[in-house]
Amino acid sequence: MDGGGGATSRVLVIDDSLIVVSLLEAELASVGHEVRTALDGASGISVAEQWSPDVVLCDLNMPGLSGFEVVDALKQRAPMTPVLIFTDSDDLRCAVDAMQRGAWGYVVKGQGAEALLSELARALVHRRVMERNHQLESANLRYQRELEQMVEAKTKEIARLEAERTQAERLAAMGSFVAGVAHEVNNPLAVIKANTNYLAAELAEASTVGDEAKTALAEIQTCASRIQTIVAGLKRFSWAGTTSEQCAVTPALEEVKLLCRARVSEAVSCRWRVDPAASTVAMPHGDLVMVLSNLCINAAHAIEATGRPGVVAIEVAREGGQVAISVTDNGTGIPPELRTRIFDPFFTTKPPGKGSGLGLALVRQVVKNAQGTLHLDSEVGRGTTMRICVPGEASQASAPPATEAAVTS
C-alpha cells in the first residue's frame, strides 16, 4: 500500500461522472492499484462494506447521497478507511467542511496524476499508522485484562493461603489445647469408670437395691463411655503424624456397613462400587473405617431429614497415584454459609446429645495426615458429595471386573 508503483492497494472511486470514474480507474490501475468504482453514494457505501477498500476517493456533489453523507456513513462503518474528497478548485470550502466531518483529505480535480498519487500515498501511510496504533491499543487492552486477571487470581490465592495459614494456626493451637484437656480428663475418667463398674457388680448381687438405682448407675456408665469416646476423638484430632500403613478398601466398607446398621434407619440404603485398581489405600484400616463411617452416617442422617427414602452411594476409583472415594447422598444438602464451618471442631447441626461436632474435623485431620485431600460439593435440596483423595498402592497390570455391593442398613 505505497500509492505509487509498489505494493497493491485497494482503492474505491465514487463519482457520478462515468468519464471521471473511467479516467481515475485507468490512472490508478496503471501504477498497480486494484480499483473498484461506483456512480452514486449508496452504491459506493455498499461496495465499501463488501470489499473493504484501503482508501476511498469520493466526489462531493452527487445525486442521491452526497459526498458528505458518504463520509458520515464510512466514518461509522469503516473508521480506519481514509476518505479523500475529489473536488473542483472553486469548491474548497466544501472540502474543508467534509474534513471536519471525518474525511482525511482532498484532491482538486485537474491538478494531475502526480498530485493525486502523492495524496493517495499519504492517505495509505496514514491508514497503516492507524492500523498499527489499533493493533498496539488492542494488545495493550489484552495485556491489561490479562494483568488484571493475574492480579485477581494472585489476590485470591494469597487470601486462600492466608485463610489456610490462619486455620492451620488455629487448629494447631486447638490441637495442643485439646491434647492437654484429654490428658487431664482421662485420669478422673478412669477412676469413674472403675468405680461405676465396681458398683454395678455389687448392685447386681444386692437384693435390696431398687431398679431406679441400677438405672441411674447404668446412665452414669453410658455417659462415662461417651466421655471416653469424645476424649479419644480429641486425642486423635490433636495428633498430626503420618503413617506408612495400607489397607484394603472392601473389608473397610463391610465394617462400615455393620457400624451403620445400628445408627441408620431402614429407609436409607447404601451401595458401593470399587475399582479393582483402587482396592488399596495408604491409610490404616481403622482410619479408613472411621472416615467412611462418619461420612456415611452424616449422609444417611441428611437423607433421613428429608423424610424420604434415599441412597448413600460410594464410588472408589483410581486417579493416577491416588484413590478417590466419593460418598454421595440425595439428602437436604448443606447451606453455603455452613460449608466451611462443618469441619470446625465441636460444630454440629445435630440436636444436643446426637453429635459431638468432632466427626468431620477428625475426617479432615485423618485425611490430611494421610497426605490426602477432602472436597465438598453440595446443593441445598438435592444432596451432597464428600470426596477424598488419598495415596494408593501401585495398580496391578491386570485386574478383575469392578466389584459392586448393595445393602440396606
Buried (B, 14 or more C-beta within 10 A) or exposed (E): BBBBEEEEBBBBBBBBBEEBBEBBBEBBEEBBBBBBBBBBBBBBBEBBEEEEBBBBBBBBEBEEBBBBBBBBBBBEEBEBBBBBBBBBEEBEEBBBBBBEBBBBBBBBBEEEEEEBBBBBBBBBBBBEEBEEEEEEEEEEEEEEEEEEEEEEEEEEEEEEEEEEEEEEEEBEEBBEEBBEBBEEBBEEBEEBBEEBEEBBEEBEEEEEBEEEEBEEBEEBBEEBEEBBEBBBBBBBBBEEEEEEBBBBBBEBBBBBBEBBEEEBEEBBBBBBBBBBBBBBBBBBBBBBBBBBBBBBBBBBBBBBEBEEEBBBBBBBBBEEEBBBBBBBBBBBBBEEEEBEEBBBBEBBBEEEEEBBBBBBBBBBBBBBBBBBBBEBEBEEEEBBBBBBBBBBBEBEEEEEEBBEBEBEB
